[in-house]
């Protein structure tokens, strides 16, 4: 869950997590990629929280 929050706060760094070794220079990430990555992190975080609350209530 902490990785999802980090992806929302700093999507550029978390997008390259584990992939930075593939590039000799700093890669350019488009604004559309950053937006979609942040949006998917927000949606994933909401789903995880709802599943956790449903598990607690059960």
Rosetta silent file (secondary structure, phi, psi, omega in degrees, C-alpha in Angstrom):
SEQUENCE: XXXXXXXXXXXXXXXXXXXXXXXXXXXXXXXXXXXXXXXXXXXXXXXXXXXXXXXXXX
SCORE:     score description
SCORE:     0.000 S_00000001
   1 L     0.000  -32.313  178.951    0.000    0.000    0.000 S_00000001
   2 H   -65.993  -33.569  178.526    2.932    2.330    0.648 S_00000001
   3 H   -67.104  -34.787  177.226    4.103    1.827   -2.936 S_00000001
   4 H   -66.561  -41.077  177.621    0.702    2.961   -4.205 S_00000001
   5 H   -65.116  -42.130  178.344    0.882    6.145   -2.126 S_00000001
   6 H   -63.488  -34.811  177.652    4.426    6.746   -3.344 S_00000001
   7 H   -66.975  -30.009  177.461    3.202    6.252   -6.927 S_00000001
   8 H   -76.432  -42.729 -176.954    0.623    8.978   -6.412 S_00000001
   9 H   -72.998  -44.686 -175.446    3.053   11.417   -4.797 S_00000001
  10 L  -134.077   75.725 -174.264    6.052   10.793   -7.067 S_00000001
  11 H   -68.719  -28.308 -178.729    4.962    8.931  -10.205 S_00000001
  12 H   -65.007  -44.442 -178.933    8.125    9.653  -12.212 S_00000001
  13 H   -71.303  -41.713 -178.205   10.395    7.889   -9.723 S_00000001
  14 H   -73.294  -25.647  176.769    8.068    4.972   -9.037 S_00000001
  15 H   -64.305  -35.119 -178.262    7.460    4.469  -12.781 S_00000001
  16 L   -93.930    5.599 -179.080   11.179    3.798  -13.221 S_00000001
  17 L   -60.561  117.201 -179.591   11.499    1.630  -10.116 S_00000001
  18 L    82.680   -2.859 -179.021   13.512   -1.407  -11.153 S_00000001
  19 L  -114.488   -6.687 -174.124   13.798   -0.227  -14.768 S_00000001
  20 H   -62.413  -27.733 -178.479   16.422    2.480  -14.425 S_00000001
  21 H   -67.348  -19.736 -177.297   19.243    0.048  -15.237 S_00000001
  22 H   -77.052  -13.648 -174.243   17.913   -0.379  -18.790 S_00000001
  23 L  -114.821  137.457  175.725   18.681    3.234  -19.737 S_00000001
  24 L   -77.787  -36.931  178.507   22.060    4.917  -20.153 S_00000001
  25 L  -114.587  170.785  177.881   20.504    8.388  -19.816 S_00000001
  26 L   -67.451  120.893 -178.352   17.480    9.679  -17.952 S_00000001
  27 L   -74.426  151.350  175.608   14.429    8.594  -20.004 S_00000001
  28 L   -91.158  124.242  178.016   11.724   11.067  -20.968 S_00000001
  29 L  -107.719  127.100 -176.907    8.325   10.105  -19.616 S_00000001
  30 L   -71.919  157.873  178.633    5.368   11.796  -21.288 S_00000001
  31 H   -63.493  -32.691  178.323    2.762   13.679  -19.314 S_00000001
  32 H   -66.804  -40.513  176.790    0.106   11.234  -20.528 S_00000001
  33 H   -63.460  -42.870  179.348    2.083    8.295  -19.109 S_00000001
  34 H   -63.593  -42.812  179.241    2.493   10.076  -15.784 S_00000001
  35 H   -62.143  -46.448 -178.891   -1.229   10.901  -15.677 S_00000001
  36 H   -66.686  -37.280  178.365   -2.266    7.320  -16.461 S_00000001
  37 H   -66.130  -42.392  178.205    0.203    5.886  -13.945 S_00000001
  38 H   -66.523  -41.789  179.400   -1.055    8.253  -11.228 S_00000001
  39 H   -63.910  -42.918  178.708   -4.693    7.518  -12.116 S_00000001
  40 H   -67.082  -31.867  176.459   -4.154    3.759  -11.997 S_00000001
  41 H   -68.179  -40.689  178.572   -2.417    4.138   -8.631 S_00000001
  42 H   -64.437  -46.883  179.764   -5.344    6.112   -7.229 S_00000001
  43 H   -62.770  -42.167  178.832   -7.884    3.567   -8.506 S_00000001
  44 H   -63.790  -40.883  178.891   -5.799    0.678   -7.159 S_00000001
  45 H   -63.899  -41.122  177.528   -5.477    2.343   -3.772 S_00000001
  46 H   -62.455  -44.137  179.615   -9.240    2.868   -3.573 S_00000001
  47 H   -63.832  -42.933  179.775   -9.882   -0.784   -4.466 S_00000001
  48 H   -63.540  -43.035  179.624   -7.356   -2.027   -1.894 S_00000001
  49 H   -64.985  -43.171  178.557   -8.856    0.148    0.840 S_00000001
  50 H   -63.927  -40.663  176.661  -12.396   -0.974    0.002 S_00000001
  51 H   -64.788  -38.801  178.108  -11.350   -4.637    0.029 S_00000001
  52 H   -65.852  -42.430  177.436   -9.598   -4.149    3.341 S_00000001
  53 H   -64.248  -41.573  178.100  -12.665   -2.455    4.870 S_00000001
  54 H   -63.514  -36.586  178.011  -14.907   -5.241    3.533 S_00000001
  55 H   -67.852  -39.143  178.960  -12.569   -7.816    5.068 S_00000001
  56 H   -66.493  -44.587 -177.602  -12.654   -6.012    8.434 S_00000001
  57 H   -66.709  -34.138 -178.055  -16.472   -5.712    8.437 S_00000001
  58 L   -63.756    0.000    0.000  -16.889   -9.353    7.514 S_00000001
